[in-house]
Amino acid sequence: MTTATPPANGQVIALAHYAARAVLETVLARTGTTFHQSVTLNAVSSQGGTVEDDWIISRLTGSLKIEESAAREIVDELTALKLLEESSSGQVSFTDSGQELFDRIQPGVREVSARLYAGIPAEDLATAGRVLTLVTERANAELADV
């Protein structure tokens, strides 16, 4: 007996997100890193290892849908752990330890991603990417009106 594939909707998308996140969190647990910390480290890395303080806070509030105070707590945690450092000029940068941690996490993330997306045709991934980007844009527009 086969089950029909459900159409993409909020529940299907959420189930995929939470299942993938749970797998990712097993990788992160090996280093004692939380999901929100990993998102922050990834964002800093995406900009070359140094970002404006306002940029990282905005990135976290926008992507994680958290309050500014919660975003600030994440940056403060990483600073207290000496993984990030804040300069007097308003920039946040990796410390050597932060870069090393990020570099240790990435192979596990790549392995998980490779397993989860294995065998899915590139065309399907491109379609899913377009659809999910559009849903995200629409949801963000709705939130902006609230």
C-alpha positions in Angstrom: 0.0 0.0 0.0 1.4 3.4 -1.0 0.5 6.7 0.5 -0.2 9.7 -1.6 2.3 12.5 -1.4 0.6 15.5 0.3 0.8 18.8 -1.4 3.3 21.3 0.0 1.6 23.3 2.8 2.6 24.7 6.2 2.4 21.4 8.0 4.5 19.5 5.4 7.1 22.3 5.4 7.2 22.5 9.2 7.6 18.7 9.6 10.5 18.8 7.1 12.1 21.8 9.0 11.8 20.2 12.4 12.9 16.8 11.3 16.0 18.3 9.6 16.7 20.6 12.5 16.6 17.6 14.9 19.2 15.8 12.8 21.3 19.0 12.7 21.0 19.4 16.5 22.6 16.0 17.0 25.6 17.3 15.1 25.7 20.5 17.1 25.3 18.7 20.4 28.8 17.1 19.8 30.3 20.6 20.2 27.8 22.0 22.8 26.5 24.5 20.3 22.8 25.5 20.2 20.8 25.9 17.0 20.6 29.7 17.4 24.3 29.9 18.1 25.0 27.9 14.9 22.7 30.2 12.9 24.7 33.2 14.3 28.1 31.7 13.5 26.9 30.8 10.0 25.7 34.3 9.4 29.0 35.8 10.6 30.9 33.3 8.4 28.7 34.2 5.4 30.1 37.8 5.6 33.7 36.8 5.9 34.0 36.5 9.7 33.2 40.2 10.6 29.9 41.9 10.6 28.3 45.1 11.8 26.6 44.6 15.2 23.3 46.0 13.8 23.5 43.7 10.8 23.9 40.5 12.9 21.0 41.5 15.2 18.8 42.3 12.2 19.8 39.1 10.5 18.9 37.0 13.6 15.6 38.8 14.3 14.6 38.5 10.6 15.6 34.9 10.0 14.8 33.3 13.4 11.7 35.5 14.1 12.9 36.4 17.5 12.9 39.7 19.5 15.9 42.0 19.4 16.7 41.2 23.0 16.8 37.5 22.3 19.2 38.1 19.3 21.4 40.3 21.6 21.5 37.4 24.1 22.8 35.0 21.5 25.6 37.4 20.5 26.4 38.1 24.1 26.5 34.3 24.8 28.9 33.8 22.0 31.0 36.7 23.1 31.1 35.4 26.7 32.2 32.0 25.3 35.0 33.9 23.5 33.7 32.7 20.1 32.9 36.2 18.9 34.3 39.5 19.9 32.8 42.9 19.7 34.9 45.9 18.8 34.4 49.5 19.9 33.6 50.4 16.3 30.4 48.3 16.4 31.7 45.2 14.6 31.3 41.6 15.6 34.1 39.1 14.5 35.1 35.5 15.0 37.8 34.9 17.5 40.2 32.1 16.6 38.2 29.8 18.8 35.0 30.8 17.1 36.4 30.2 13.6 37.8 26.8 14.8 34.4 25.8 16.2 32.6 26.9 13.0 35.2 24.9 10.9 34.6 21.8 13.1 30.8 22.0 12.8 30.7 22.4 9.0 31.8 18.9 7.9 29.0 17.4 10.0 26.5 19.8 8.5 27.6 19.0 5.0 27.3 15.3 5.7 23.8 15.6 7.0 22.7 17.8 4.1 24.2 15.4 1.6 22.3 12.5 3.2 19.0 14.4 3.4 19.1 15.7 -0.1 20.6 12.7 -1.8 18.8 11.5 -4.9 16.5 14.5 -5.1 16.7 15.8 -8.7 18.3 19.3 -9.0 15.1 20.5 -10.8 13.0 19.5 -7.9 15.3 21.2 -5.5 15.2 24.4 -7.6 11.4 24.3 -7.7 11.2 23.8 -3.9 13.7 26.6 -3.4 11.6 29.0 -5.5 8.3 28.0 -3.8 9.8 28.3 -0.3 11.4 31.6 -1.1 8.1 32.9 -2.3 6.3 31.6 0.8 8.9 33.2 3.0 8.6 36.6 1.2 4.8 36.5 1.6 5.0 35.6 5.3 7.6 38.3 5.9 5.3 40.8 4.1 2.4 39.7 6.3 4.5 40.2 9.4 5.6 43.6 8.3 1.9 44.6 8.3 1.3 43.4 11.8 
